[in-house]
């Protein structure tokens, strides 16, 4: 009986520590947006702050996944409206310093999202997270080109509005 109680207490402690770590991760800043924005010099977002914004899903196949994936995140057009972005281009930089310049007009015309979940699971760095720009490729086959694929930055860390 004592052994069962010890095992139960161990698992409860582990669950509590995991929940605390997940809570801290929700508050960690994962995105900084700067440049021509109305909200000041920079706007910083945690996963929790991004989840508090209106969100949407895109179910699509990508060149980086097997089969269709359901991505969840915030429309980049909504995020840009939220911070008052007034630039023409968005320079997106990934954790590995990969950079892509995306016309801000893409955000309204093509409806890409800044995804933080894939198939209901938070994106990790190992899974191209914590943030991944996803276009609705299956809804718009004309987007299945190198131009749009190069704009699908994963492990996004900064966006500079120019």
Long-range contacts (C-beta under 8 A, 24 or more apart in sequence): 26-51, 30-130, 30-131, 30-157, 31-114, 31-131, 31-156, 31-157, 31-158, 31-159, 32-157, 32-158, 32-159, 33-79, 33-83, 33-85, 33-158, 33-159, 33-160, 33-161, 34-158, 34-159, 34-160, 34-161, 35-85, 35-87, 35-159, 35-160, 35-161, 35-162, 36-85, 36-86, 36-87, 36-161, 36-162, 37-83, 37-84, 37-85, 37-86, 37-161, 38-83, 38-84, 38-85, 38-86, 39-83, 39-84, 43-83, 47-116, 47-122, 47-130, 50-74, 50-79, 50-114, 50-116, 50-131, 51-116, 53-78, 53-79, 53-82, 54-78, 56-113, 57-113, 58-113, 58-115, 58-134, 58-135, 58-136, 58-139, 59-138, 60-134, 60-135, 60-136, 60-137, 60-138, 60-139, 61-137, 61-138, 62-134, 62-137, 62-152, 63-149, 64-128, 64-154, 65-118, 68-138, 69-118, 69-119, 70-118, 70-119, 70-120, 71-113, 71-115, 71-117, 71-118, 71-132, 71-134, 72-113, 72-115, 72-116, 72-117, 72-118, 72-120, 73-113, 73-114, 73-115, 73-116, 73-117, 73-131, 73-132, 73-134, 74-113, 74-114, 75-107, 75-111, 75-112, 75-113, 76-106, 76-107, 76-112, 76-113, 76-114, 76-133, 77-107, 77-108, 77-111, 79-114, 80-104, 80-107, 80-161, 85-161, 86-161, 87-161, 87-162, 88-162, 89-161, 89-162, 90-159, 90-160, 90-161, 90-162, 91-159, 91-160, 91-162, 92-133, 92-151, 92-153, 92-156, 92-158, 92-159, 93-153, 93-156, 93-157, 93-158, 93-159, 93-160, 94-153, 94-154, 94-155, 94-156, 94-157, 95-125, 95-155, 95-157, 96-155, 98-153, 98-155, 100-150, 100-151, 100-153, 101-162, 102-133, 102-151, 104-161, 106-151, 110-135, 110-136, 110-140, 110-143, 110-148, 111-135, 111-136, 112-136, 112-151, 112-152, 114-156, 125-155, 128-154, 128-155, 129-154, 129-155, 130-155, 131-155, 131-156, 131-157, 132-156
